[in-house]
Amino acid sequence: MRRIAGYSAASTLSLYLVVKAIWIVALLSGNGSPEIRTDTADWVVLNAVTVGMSLIGVVLGLALAQPWGRRLPAAALIFVAWAGVGFLIPMLPYMLVTAVLGAAGAGTGTGTEATSAEGGVVMHDWDTALISIGFAGMAMGLAVGLPIYMWERWPHAFVGRLDDASPAAALPRSPWNLHMVRTTMVVACALGILWLYWAVGGTLGLDPARLDPMDLNGRLLSGNSAIWAFIGAWSVRLIAGRRSASRLPFWIPMALAFTASGSLFAWSGWKLTMTLLRPGGYVPAEDLVVAVVQHAAAIGAGLAIMAVLVQGYRARALMHSSGLPGPLPQA
């Protein structure tokens, strides 16, 4: 299953890579969208960056499938996998909802000849189909193949339950850790509330110069981000030892924290870069100050959740290696 998932992820994301390469050729040859009056160089650079990102994603898929993937440096592989999971897996519910709405005839801002705010070219049916297949295939490949890979390489993250008796099974309760966990939960919940407010139609904090700063598609994305922010706050609470669901398998909050923190970090990192550099005259839906503050806060929250996750794993691994009382490894 790991090999199948890895090869599937690499092959489907290659479709996205092909589309991006065609877009770059179209922009350089002057066949981009005539509706976009911007500097072509901005869009070429932006698409070249996404080509590089997709190449890394293809290599990640192959690493999950082939033996040499087990020999890659742990820190580099985890970071790339974390960012990739954060970009793609949280988008699966959004893709499902937009597919249903599209089938029902509800517009979500992705028409058959919509101008791409990412690429500066007109998107036709074939572009949209290949990009959707690439994203969905890579997301599902990571969702299946990455947990198997990580279970084989770091098994202590996938055994036991939250009610382990040993104090070594919990995050070390230093004042710094307690402060970091509380601050992270507050920030993640505040972001979730803000994004949920925009998702249900709120306008405070959005750019007042825009008549309709968020269409249906934008509100769906905002609501999806809100859900994952709340999931991040809940999962870090459990990993840190505040265990309202003590019989829950340990791997569940670990996996959710990994995904939610990656989503906060990756998407806000991307949006903050777009907001500050504004390629092709890009304008965010939010007020500039609000956009910068929210994305910086989300990046910090994502990093903090990941730090708690790593500490929680190390505590578990230390417990097993030292022979302290705790759960027995189970398949």
Secondary structure, DSSP 4 states (H G I P E B T S, - for coil): -HHHHHHHHHHHHHHHHHHHHHHHHHHHTT-S-TT--S-HHHHHHHHHHHHHHHHHHHHHHHHHHSGGGGGS-HHHHHHHHHHHHHHHTTHHHHHHHHHHHHHTT---S--TTPBPTTTSSB--HHHHHHHHHHHHHHHHHHHHHHHHHHHHH-GGGGSSBTT-S-GGGS----HHHHHHHHHHHHHHHHHHHHHHHHHTT--TTB-TTSSSS--HHHHHHHHHHHHHHHHHHHHHHHHTT--SSTTSBTHHHHHHHHHHHHHHHHHHHHHHHHHHH-GGG---SB-HHHHHHHHHHHHHHHHHHHHHHHHHHHHHHHHHHHT-S-PPP--
